[in-house]
């Protein structure tokens, strides 16, 4: 009998059901081997044709059920319950032809009850337990006795059967405890990860609220600076170099106003059930040009590594901001031209940002954006954490590495179908 763990939903029931079918093949084979060799080995008379016929019927039912479960996407508790009842019926039929309740292997009716207690709701566990008790009770009244006339030999065979039952029970109990312990450790790890993710999301949300408030307050000083720059540009006696600086300053102020004004548009887009779609190569190139407007002293090249038409991508502000963070980090690390590579396949979209700087420090590679780094010169240490959180919310992942030939590589991998 296979050991099952507590099923929390239909997918876990399906996993348990498939495990039951797979491991039942081993049990049926072991039972068939026992029926075939026990008479000659133990000098017993068993109704082999009847017992082998029972095992054959069980094998056919198991094959049909296993094939059906392989095509299913989910399962119910009642399907698992019915299979455990089939195990009890099969074992009871075999015991009927081999001594009934006098056979020490009758205790093997207990494992299905233990399995049900681990994997089924309370009312179904009660039914499985009741079925096992009923089968045991009937086997005390109705069975074919084993023809053993030698009392001492009967006692020896009974002791051997008790030893076998104890061995099987010890293995099952140990396996149950191991499975349950592993399940508890896995659940604890999942809960810890969920709590950590919730804390990260809470901190990111708080940062977003502060950023939105700051952006709202920046509208007035930006308008004032724009007005002053316009007035300064009106003085004809200004040198040409100063006019060029004023033009650059006006461009930067316009970019800042565009960022502040875009917050409201992004909030509307986030509430929209059908966000705007765009080909990923055009979208990435547009975002790259927008970044160059904010940092005109930088340079980059976009390489599209996949052939064929680019897949559509939902324009999401979180993804754009995450990429801008990576662009800025790479530009801060190295003034040379950044290499931005876009690839896709049928499932995933990959965007890699490569710089030729000193590479990621070991602390950054170890944390991988799971939490903020200490504040450092030129940054607050939260950029990678915000980026990793945003990518995780979109169903993707952020991969950081230092290539062997130098520099740093940050790669975003997103599922195309699930990308909002």
N, C-alpha and C positions, 0 to 999 in steps of 0.2 A: 504494500500500500504506500502511495506517495504521501509525503508530508506537505501540508499546505499551510500558508500563513493567513492571518486575518485579512479578508478582502474588504476594501473600503469602497469600491465602486465596480462597475460592470467590467472594466478592463482587467482589474485584478482577478475577478471571478473567471474571466476568460483565460488568464495566465494559469490559474490554478487548475482549470478544467483541462487545458492542454497538457499540463504536467501530469495530471491524473491518467489521461489516456496513454501518454508516453511510458510512464513507469508501470502501468498495468501490464504492458506487454512482457516486461521482465517477470512479474509475479505469475502471469499465466504460464510462461515458459517453465518457471521453476516448479509450479504445481504439476504441470504435465510430466516433467522429468521425474518428480517424486512418485506419481501414479505408475509410471512405467517401470521404475527400478525398485520401488519399495517391496513388491511381492517377492522378487528373487533375493533381494538383499536381506530382508527381515523375515523371510519365510511366512508371508501372510497371503491370505486369499482375499483379493479385492475385486469388486465388479468393475474391472477396467473399462469395458466398453461404455458403460453408463457414465462413469466419471469423465472419461475422455470426451464423450458427447457433450457433457455440461461445459467443459472447458472450450470445446469447439464453438458452441453457441455463444459463450462469453467473448471469445475472440472475434467472431463475426460482428457482434454488437459493438465491441470496442473499435473495430476497424471502421464501421459506419459512423460512430460517434466522433472518432478522431478526424475523419475526413470532413465531417460537418463543422467541427470546431476550427479546423484549419481555414475555413472560408468565412468564419464569423468575424465581426469587428468588436463584438462585446458578448457578454454572457450574463445570466441571472443566477441568483442563489438557488433557485429551484432546479436549474439544470445540474448544478453541482450536487445538490441534495439527491436527485434521482440517480446519479452515478454512484453515490455512496450506498444507496439502497441496493443497487445492482451488485455491488461488492458483497454486501451482507447476504443477499440471496444466493450468489454463486458459492460463497464459502459454506453457507448452511446446507446447500444441496450436496456438496462434496462431503461434508461431515455426516449427512444422513446415510451415505453409503459406506462410512468408515467408522462406525461406532457411536455416532451422535455425541451426546454430552459426556460419554465415557472417554472419548478421545481427548487427550490433553491439549490438542491444538484448538479446542473450542474457544480458548481464551483469545484467539486471534480475531474474535468478533469485537473486541474492545478498540483496536486501532481506528476503525471507521468512526467510532464515537469521539475519540480524541481529535481526529482530523476535523470532524464537524464542529467541535467546540472551538477550534482555532480559525475556521474559515466560514462559518455560517451564522445567521441570526439565531437568537435564543430559541424561538419556537421551532425552527427546523432542527436544531440540536436536540431538542426534546423528542422530536419524532424519530430521529436516527437512534437515539438511546433507547426509546421504546421498542423500535424494530429489533435492535440487538437483543434486548431482554426477552422479547417474544420469541425470537429465533432460538435462543438458548433454552427457553422453557419448553418449546415444542420438541427440541432435540433430546430432551430428557424423557419424552414420552414416545416419540416416533423416530426409530432409526433401525438400521440393520447392524446387528452386533458383529464384532469381529470374531471369527471362529478360532479362539485360542484356548486350548484345553489345559496347557501347562501353566499353573498359577505363578510359579517363579518367573517364567519367561514373560508372562503378561505383566507382572510387576516391573520387570526390567524394561520392557517396551514402554510402559507408562512413565517410568522415570526418564527414559530417553526423550519421550515426547514433552515432558515437563521442562527438561533442560532446553530443548529446542524452542519451546514457547518463551521461556525466560530469556534466551539469547535474542530472539526476535524482538521481544518487548524492550529489552535493554537498548538495542540498537535504535528502535523507534523513539523511545523516550529521549535518548541522547540526541538524536537528530532533531526532534521537536524543540528541545531546549536550545540547540545551536541555531536553528532557524528563527526562533523567537528572539534570541539575544541579538542576532544579526539584524532582524527587523527593527528592534528597539533602537539599536545604534544608528541604523539608516534613518529612521524617523527623527531621532534626536538631531542628527546632522542636517536633515532637511529643515527642521524647525529653526535650528540655529542660523542656517543660511537665510531662511525667510525673515527672521527677526533682523538680521544684519542688513538685508535688502530693504526692509521697511525703514530702518534707521537712516540708511543712505537716502532713500526717497524723501523721507521727512526733512532731512537737512537740505537736499536739493530744492525741495518745495519752498523751504524758508528762504534760501538764497534767491530763488526766483521771485518771491514776493518782494524782497528787499530791492532786487534789481528793477522790478517793474515800478516800484515807488520812486527809486532814484531816476529812472528814465523819464517818468512824468515830471519830476522836478527839474530835470535838465532842459526842458523845452524853453523856459524863459531865458536862462543864461546863454543858450545857443542862439536864440533870436537876437539877443543883445550883441553878442560877438559878431554875428552876421551883419548887423546894422553898422557897427563900428568899422568892420573891414570894408564895407561898401563906401563909407565916408572917407576912409583913408585912401582908398583907391582913386577917389576923385581929385586928390591933390596932384597937380601936374608937375610939381617940382621934385617929386619922388624919383630916386634913381631907378634904373631898369631892373637891377637885381632885387630891390625892395618890392617892385611891382610883381616880379615873379614869385617872391615869397608870399605876398598877399594873395596871389592867384591860387597857390598851393594851399594856403590857409583857408581860403574860401571853399576850395574843393573838399578839404577835410571836414569843415563845418557842415557842408551839405551832406557829406556821407554820414556824419553823426546824426543829423536831423532825420535822414532817411532811416537809420537804425531805430531811433526813438519812435518815429512815426510808424515804422513797420511792426512795432509791438502790438498795436491794436489790430492791424490786419492779420497778424499771426494768430492772435487770440480768436478772431472770427474764423480763420481757417481751421483752427483746432476744434472748434465747435461744429464745423461743417461735416456732415456725414459722408460727403463725396469730395474729398480733397482733390486739388488739381493734379493731373497726371502729366508727366513729361518724359521724353526719352532720357535715359540716365546719362548718356554722353553729353547731350546739349545742356542738361541741368548742371552737370559737374563743371563744364566749361564756363557756364554763366556764373556759377558760384566762385570759380577761380578768378574770373575777371573782376567780380565784385570785391574779392579780397585784395587784388592788386590795386584797386582804387583806394582802399584804406591804407595799403602799404606799398606805395609806388616804387620804393627803393628795392623791392624784392623781385625775384624772377622765378618762373617755374615752367615746366613743360608737361603736357598731358599726353600720356601714351595709352591708347586703347588696344588692349592685348587680345580681344576676342573678335571673331569675324561674325558677319551677319548683322541684321538690324538690332539696335540696342533695345533692351526691354524697357517698358514704361515703369516709372517709379513715382510714387506719391510724394509730392513736395511736402516735407515735414520740417517745421522750424527746428525741432530738436536735432534732426540729422544735420541740417545746415550748420547749426551752431557747433555741433560736435566736430565737424570737419574744419570749421574756421579755427577752433581751438588747436587742432592738430597742425594746421598750416602755420599758425603763429608759433607754436612750440618748435616746429622744424626750422622756421626762419630765424628764431632766436638762437637756435643751436649752431646754425651755419649760414653765412651770407651767400653761399653758392646757390646755384639753381636747384630748386626742389624737383624731384621726380615723382609725378603723380600718375599712378598706373590704375587703369580701370579694366576689370575682367568680369565676365559673367558666364554662367552655364544655365541649365534648365532649372536649378534649384536656388542658387546663391548668386549674390552680387558682391564683388570684392573691390575695395578701394584701398590702395596702398600709397602711403606717403613716405618717401625716402629722402633723407638728408645725408650730407657727408661730414657731419659734425663728430664730436667725440663719442656718440652713442649714449644709450640710456644707462644711468647709474644702476648698480645692482639693487639698490633699494626700490627703484621704480619698477624694475623687472619682477622683483619679488612680490610687490603689492599689486601690480597690474591694474592700477586704477580703482582698486576696491575701497581705498580710503585715501583721504587727502595726505599730501606730503607736508613736511614743515615748510613754512614760508621761506622763500629764498630770494636772492637778488633778482629782480626783474619779474617776480610773480608771487602769487599768494599760495601756491601749492595745491589748488583745488581744481585746476583745469582738467587734468586727466580723470579725476574722480567724476566730475560732471559729464565728461565725454563718455566714460564707461557706463555710467548710469543711464544716460540718454540712449545709448546703443542697446543696452540690455532691455530697456522699456520697449524698443522696437523689435525685439526678438532676435537681435544679432549678438555679436561678440567683438571685443577689441583685443587684438593680438599685438604684443610688443616684442621686439627682438633686436639684436645687434648682429647684422650680417658679418660674415667672416672677412669680407674685404673692407670693413670699416663703415662708420655711420650708424644711423638708427633707422628702423623700419617700423611704422605703425600701420596696421592693417585692420580695416573694418570689414566684417563679413555679415551680410544681411540676407535673410531668406526673401526671395523675390515675391513669392506668392503671398507671404504673410506681411510684407512690408506695408505699413499703413499708407 
